[in-house]
Amino acid sequence: MKKLAPFLVVFAILAIVAGVFLSLSNQKQMVVTLENPNKTPINLEKNKYQDAFCGMVIEDTNYASQVIRDDGKSWFFHDHGDFVEWLKDKPFKKKVIIYVHTRDTNRWIDATKAYYTDNEKTPMGYGFGAYEHKKKGMIDFETMRLRVLRGETLNDPRYAQIIKQREGK
């Protein structure tokens, strides 16, 4: 029996490794990029797409965005701040179409035409919600983009305190 013990241990380890590989092969594959020759917004299924910047699964489209390069390659994000951070160093950043999912109309619109709040609880904590219709206190795309790049988001405790004071909380 002592002579069989090493073989049984090796067999058990191989069985475990094979089981792990088989279970991984049965899991859904997340979509990080997609070819999109029409360059139109893709209706994102929850829990199927992965954020290209942080790698998290997009479980909710309330704060989702899509970046589409001029050749149609598309990337997906679950927080608007993520696409800003991801895009900043890309050589093609000026040749993209960006769509954001709006909170008020539940539609995908051009990100540069959206209006943004700066005080919402978003997946990555940036705080920017996109809206199709402007209301008092909302900011435009370029202001939102610059605030993300400067770190003026709800992730910064000093900035978060400014927002709380502004809202009287």
C-alpha atoms as a printed R data frame, in Angstrom:
    type eleno elety resid chain resno       x      y       z
1   ATOM     1    CA   MET     A     1   0.000  0.000   0.000
2   ATOM     2    CA   LYS     A     2   2.894  2.332   0.803
3   ATOM     3    CA   LYS     A     3   4.208  1.855  -2.711
4   ATOM     4    CA   LEU     A     4   0.828  2.902  -4.190
5   ATOM     5    CA   ALA     A     5   0.471  6.059  -2.071
6   ATOM     6    CA   PRO     A     6   2.601  8.329  -4.329
7   ATOM     7    CA   PHE     A     7   0.684  7.166  -7.387
8   ATOM     8    CA   LEU     A     8  -2.661  7.793  -5.669
9   ATOM     9    CA   VAL     A     9  -1.572 11.312  -4.643
10  ATOM    10    CA   VAL     A    10  -0.450 12.123  -8.206
11  ATOM    11    CA   PHE     A    11  -3.690 10.680  -9.589
12  ATOM    12    CA   ALA     A    12  -5.764 12.750  -7.131
13  ATOM    13    CA   ILE     A    13  -3.903 15.946  -8.068
14  ATOM    14    CA   LEU     A    14  -4.377 15.264 -11.781
15  ATOM    15    CA   ALA     A    15  -8.092 14.597 -11.233
16  ATOM    16    CA   ILE     A    16  -8.461 17.906  -9.377
17  ATOM    17    CA   VAL     A    17  -6.614 19.841 -12.103
18  ATOM    18    CA   ALA     A    18  -8.728 18.216 -14.818
19  ATOM    19    CA   GLY     A    19 -11.898 19.056 -12.883
20  ATOM    20    CA   VAL     A    20 -10.864 22.703 -12.575
21  ATOM    21    CA   PHE     A    21 -10.148 22.971 -16.314
22  ATOM    22    CA   LEU     A    22 -13.454 21.339 -17.206
23  ATOM    23    CA   SER     A    23 -15.417 23.667 -14.940
24  ATOM    24    CA   LEU     A    24 -13.655 26.726 -16.382
25  ATOM    25    CA   SER     A    25 -14.443 25.660 -19.924
26  ATOM    26    CA   ASN     A    26 -18.160 25.549 -19.077
27  ATOM    27    CA   GLN     A    27 -18.249 29.136 -17.774
28  ATOM    28    CA   LYS     A    28 -19.495 31.967 -19.973
29  ATOM    29    CA   GLN     A    29 -16.826 33.959 -21.730
30  ATOM    30    CA   MET     A    30 -17.050 37.687 -21.084
31  ATOM    31    CA   VAL     A    31 -17.023 40.084 -24.025
32  ATOM    32    CA   VAL     A    32 -14.344 42.782 -23.683
33  ATOM    33    CA   THR     A    33 -14.203 43.967 -27.303
34  ATOM    34    CA   LEU     A    34 -16.448 43.481 -30.278
35  ATOM    35    CA   GLU     A    35 -16.258 44.278 -33.968
36  ATOM    36    CA   ASN     A    36 -19.004 46.793 -34.687
37  ATOM    37    CA   PRO     A    37 -18.832 47.867 -38.358
38  ATOM    38    CA   ASN     A    38 -22.059 49.892 -38.076
39  ATOM    39    CA   LYS     A    39 -20.518 51.981 -35.265
40  ATOM    40    CA   THR     A    40 -23.869 52.122 -33.498
41  ATOM    41    CA   PRO     A    41 -24.454 51.463 -29.806
42  ATOM    42    CA   ILE     A    42 -24.706 47.826 -28.844
43  ATOM    43    CA   ASN     A    43 -27.491 46.825 -26.481
44  ATOM    44    CA   LEU     A    44 -25.461 45.384 -23.616
45  ATOM    45    CA   GLU     A    45 -26.719 42.255 -21.926
46  ATOM    46    CA   LYS     A    46 -26.089 42.358 -18.205
47  ATOM    47    CA   ASN     A    47 -23.342 40.040 -16.951
48  ATOM    48    CA   LYS     A    48 -22.007 39.333 -20.461
49  ATOM    49    CA   TYR     A    49 -19.685 42.295 -21.067
50  ATOM    50    CA   GLN     A    50 -16.529 43.215 -19.197
51  ATOM    51    CA   ASP     A    51 -15.210 46.706 -18.477
52  ATOM    52    CA   ALA     A    52 -12.117 47.260 -20.644
53  ATOM    53    CA   PHE     A    53 -10.455 49.468 -18.013
54  ATOM    54    CA   CYS     A    54 -11.025 47.778 -14.668
55  ATOM    55    CA   GLY     A    55 -12.007 44.287 -15.828
56  ATOM    56    CA   MET     A    56 -15.217 44.086 -13.805
57  ATOM    57    CA   VAL     A    57 -18.366 42.549 -15.249
58  ATOM    58    CA   ILE     A    58 -21.017 45.036 -16.375
59  ATOM    59    CA   GLU     A    59 -23.957 44.073 -14.167
60  ATOM    60    CA   ASP     A    60 -25.965 47.228 -14.727
61  ATOM    61    CA   THR     A    61 -26.158 49.651 -17.668
62  ATOM    62    CA   ASN     A    62 -27.158 52.731 -15.625
63  ATOM    63    CA   TYR     A    63 -23.633 54.140 -15.895
64  ATOM    64    CA   ALA     A    64 -22.391 52.147 -18.901
65  ATOM    65    CA   SER     A    65 -20.456 53.541 -21.860
66  ATOM    66    CA   GLN     A    66 -19.106 52.300 -25.168
67  ATOM    67    CA   VAL     A    67 -16.085 53.523 -27.101
68  ATOM    68    CA   ILE     A    68 -16.015 52.713 -30.814
69  ATOM    69    CA   ARG     A    69 -12.847 53.250 -32.825
70  ATOM    70    CA   ASP     A    70 -13.055 54.424 -36.447
71  ATOM    71    CA   ASP     A    71 -12.545 50.827 -37.656
72  ATOM    72    CA   GLY     A    72 -15.552 49.643 -35.626
73  ATOM    73    CA   LYS     A    73 -13.726 47.948 -32.747
74  ATOM    74    CA   SER     A    74 -15.766 48.563 -29.584
75  ATOM    75    CA   TRP     A    75 -14.920 48.556 -25.878
76  ATOM    76    CA   PHE     A    76 -17.337 48.650 -22.950
77  ATOM    77    CA   PHE     A    77 -17.289 50.326 -19.538
78  ATOM    78    CA   HIS     A    78 -19.547 50.244 -16.490
79  ATOM    79    CA   ASP     A    79 -18.607 53.705 -15.182
80  ATOM    80    CA   HIS     A    80 -18.120 56.790 -17.349
81  ATOM    81    CA   GLY     A    81 -14.925 57.653 -15.513
82  ATOM    82    CA   ASP     A    82 -13.426 54.368 -16.697
83  ATOM    83    CA   PHE     A    83 -13.686 55.247 -20.390
84  ATOM    84    CA   VAL     A    84 -12.088 58.650 -19.736
85  ATOM    85    CA   GLU     A    85  -9.151 57.075 -17.878
86  ATOM    86    CA   TRP     A    86  -8.783 54.276 -20.439
87  ATOM    87    CA   LEU     A    87  -8.935 56.565 -23.467
88  ATOM    88    CA   LYS     A    88  -6.514 59.263 -22.281
89  ATOM    89    CA   ASP     A    89  -3.341 57.611 -23.616
90  ATOM    90    CA   LYS     A    90  -4.771 55.865 -26.659
91  ATOM    91    CA   PRO     A    91  -3.293 57.044 -29.984
92  ATOM    92    CA   PHE     A    92  -6.761 56.853 -31.562
93  ATOM    93    CA   LYS     A    93  -8.536 58.890 -28.834
94  ATOM    94    CA   LYS     A    94  -9.568 61.616 -31.284
95  ATOM    95    CA   LYS     A    95 -11.011 59.086 -33.756
96  ATOM    96    CA   VAL     A    96 -13.672 57.464 -31.599
97  ATOM    97    CA   ILE     A    97 -17.386 57.633 -31.048
98  ATOM    98    CA   ILE     A    98 -18.428 57.416 -27.414
99  ATOM    99    CA   TYR     A    99 -21.916 56.415 -26.355
100 ATOM   100    CA   VAL     A   100 -23.273 56.713 -22.829
101 ATOM   101    CA   HIS     A   101 -26.408 55.171 -21.412
102 ATOM   102    CA   THR     A   102 -28.690 57.913 -20.115
103 ATOM   103    CA   ARG     A   103 -30.387 57.769 -16.747
104 ATOM   104    CA   ASP     A   104 -33.398 59.902 -17.746
105 ATOM   105    CA   THR     A   105 -34.335 58.436 -21.148
106 ATOM   106    CA   ASN     A   106 -32.723 54.992 -20.870
107 ATOM   107    CA   ARG     A   107 -31.115 55.433 -24.308
108 ATOM   108    CA   TRP     A   108 -27.615 55.312 -25.759
109 ATOM   109    CA   ILE     A   109 -26.551 58.777 -26.919
110 ATOM   110    CA   ASP     A   110 -23.379 60.511 -28.070
111 ATOM   111    CA   ALA     A   111 -21.368 61.175 -24.897
112 ATOM   112    CA   THR     A   112 -20.397 64.653 -26.084
113 ATOM   113    CA   LYS     A   113 -24.076 65.641 -26.226
114 ATOM   114    CA   ALA     A   114 -24.964 64.292 -22.774
115 ATOM   115    CA   TYR     A   115 -25.178 66.259 -19.537
116 ATOM   116    CA   TYR     A   116 -23.636 64.883 -16.373
117 ATOM   117    CA   THR     A   117 -24.320 64.972 -12.677
118 ATOM   118    CA   ASP     A   118 -21.309 64.733 -10.371
119 ATOM   119    CA   ASN     A   119 -22.868 63.291  -7.226
120 ATOM   120    CA   GLU     A   120 -24.131 59.795  -8.016
121 ATOM   121    CA   LYS     A   121 -23.043 56.478  -6.541
122 ATOM   122    CA   THR     A   122 -21.466 54.868  -9.595
123 ATOM   123    CA   PRO     A   123 -19.782 51.447  -9.872
124 ATOM   124    CA   MET     A   124 -16.217 52.791  -9.654
125 ATOM   125    CA   GLY     A   125 -17.041 55.838  -7.548
126 ATOM   126    CA   TYR     A   126 -16.391 58.595 -10.070
127 ATOM   127    CA   GLY     A   127 -19.899 59.942  -9.459
128 ATOM   128    CA   PHE     A   128 -20.905 60.997 -12.992
129 ATOM   129    CA   GLY     A   129 -24.347 60.011 -14.295
130 ATOM   130    CA   ALA     A   130 -25.256 60.795 -17.930
131 ATOM   131    CA   TYR     A   131 -28.535 62.442 -18.932
132 ATOM   132    CA   GLU     A   132 -30.061 63.426 -22.232
133 ATOM   133    CA   HIS     A   133 -31.910 66.450 -20.866
134 ATOM   134    CA   LYS     A   134 -30.113 69.201 -18.983
135 ATOM   135    CA   LYS     A   135 -31.166 70.236 -15.504
136 ATOM   136    CA   LYS     A   136 -29.747 72.792 -13.120
137 ATOM   137    CA   GLY     A   137 -26.297 71.921 -11.824
138 ATOM   138    CA   MET     A   138 -25.395 69.476 -14.594
139 ATOM   139    CA   ILE     A   139 -22.112 69.754 -16.449
140 ATOM   140    CA   ASP     A   140 -21.132 69.120 -20.059
141 ATOM   141    CA   PHE     A   141 -18.952 66.321 -21.444
142 ATOM   142    CA   GLU     A   142 -15.698 68.264 -21.517
143 ATOM   143    CA   THR     A   143 -16.102 69.400 -17.902
144 ATOM   144    CA   MET     A   144 -16.807 65.826 -16.803
145 ATOM   145    CA   ARG     A   145 -13.804 64.542 -18.751
146 ATOM   146    CA   LEU     A   146 -11.457 67.138 -17.264
147 ATOM   147    CA   ARG     A   147 -12.695 66.452 -13.728
148 ATOM   148    CA   VAL     A   148 -11.972 62.752 -14.141
149 ATOM   149    CA   LEU     A   149  -8.479 63.460 -15.486
150 ATOM   150    CA   ARG     A   150  -7.777 65.887 -12.615
151 ATOM   151    CA   GLY     A   151  -9.096 63.414 -10.038
152 ATOM   152    CA   GLU     A   152 -12.031 65.635  -9.074
153 ATOM   153    CA   THR     A   153 -14.376 62.736  -8.485
154 ATOM   154    CA   LEU     A   154 -16.199 61.250  -5.539
155 ATOM   155    CA   ASN     A   155 -13.182 58.962  -5.074
156 ATOM   156    CA   ASP     A   156 -11.297 61.973  -3.703
157 ATOM   157    CA   PRO     A   157 -12.498 62.589  -0.118
158 ATOM   158    CA   ARG     A   158 -11.840 66.342  -0.427
159 ATOM   159    CA   TYR     A   159 -13.944 66.602  -3.564
160 ATOM   160    CA   ALA     A   160 -16.658 64.379  -2.070
161 ATOM   161    CA   GLN     A   161 -16.815 66.751   0.913
162 ATOM   162    CA   ILE     A   162 -17.272 69.735  -1.431
163 ATOM   163    CA   ILE     A   163 -20.204 67.956  -3.093
164 ATOM   164    CA   LYS     A   164 -21.772 67.156   0.296
165 ATOM   165    CA   GLN     A   165 -21.444 70.764   1.405
166 ATOM   166    CA   ARG     A   166 -22.946 71.989  -1.863
167 ATOM   167    CA   GLU     A   167 -25.936 69.724  -1.334
168 ATOM   168    CA   GLY     A   168 -26.302 70.647   2.328
169 ATOM   169    CA   LYS     A   169 -25.593 67.149   3.632
